[in-house]
Amino acid sequence: MKPKILYKTVKVVYDAHSKSYDVYYRNWFFWKCDKCYRYDENPKYPIHYCDQEEAKKRAIAYADSLLKTVEIYRKSNVFVGY
């Protein structure tokens, strides 16, 4: 069985209002948000433990890893007759 690629298109969106980078993947015709990477501007009181550049790098790295995600095994019991 040839491995099937699960995600064909991903994007990273910068949201200035919530101070985050959102990772989206495309499922048929709809974009779905998968993960959000928030950052802090005040290093004195960090909540999310990364700055804007680090959050951007993490979001892009996660989006790249989604493109490499493959399905290697699938089995179903549809025709068992329960």
Backbone hydrogen bonds, N-H to C=O, Kabsch-Sander energy under -0.5 kcal/mol:
donor,donor_aa,acceptor,acceptor_aa,energy
4,K,71,E,-1.9
6,L,69,T,-1.9
7,Y,69,T,-0.6
11,K,24,Y,-2.3
13,V,22,D,-2.9
15,D,13,V,-0.5
15,D,20,S,-3.1
16,A,14,Y,-0.6
19,K,15,D,-0.7
20,S,15,D,-2.0
21,Y,37,Y,-2.4
22,D,13,V,-3.1
23,V,35,K,-3.1
24,Y,11,K,-3.1
24,Y,22,D,-0.5
25,Y,32,K,-2.2
26,R,9,T,-2.3
27,N,25,Y,-0.5
27,N,30,F,-3.1
28,W,26,R,-0.6
29,F,27,N,-0.7
30,F,27,N,-2.1
32,K,25,Y,-2.8
34,D,23,V,-3.1
35,K,23,V,-1.2
37,Y,21,Y,-2.9
38,R,36,C,-0.6
39,Y,19,K,-1.9
40,D,50,C,-2.2
45,Y,42,N,-0.7
55,A,51,D,-2.3
56,K,52,Q,-2.0
57,K,53,E,-2.2
58,R,54,E,-2.4
59,A,55,A,-2.2
60,I,56,K,-2.2
61,A,57,K,-2.3
62,Y,58,R,-2.2
63,A,59,A,-2.2
64,D,60,I,-2.2
65,S,61,A,-1.8
66,L,62,Y,-1.7
67,L,63,A,-1.3
68,K,64,D,-0.7
69,T,66,L,-1.2
71,E,4,K,-3.0
72,I,70,V,-0.6
80,V,77,N,-0.9
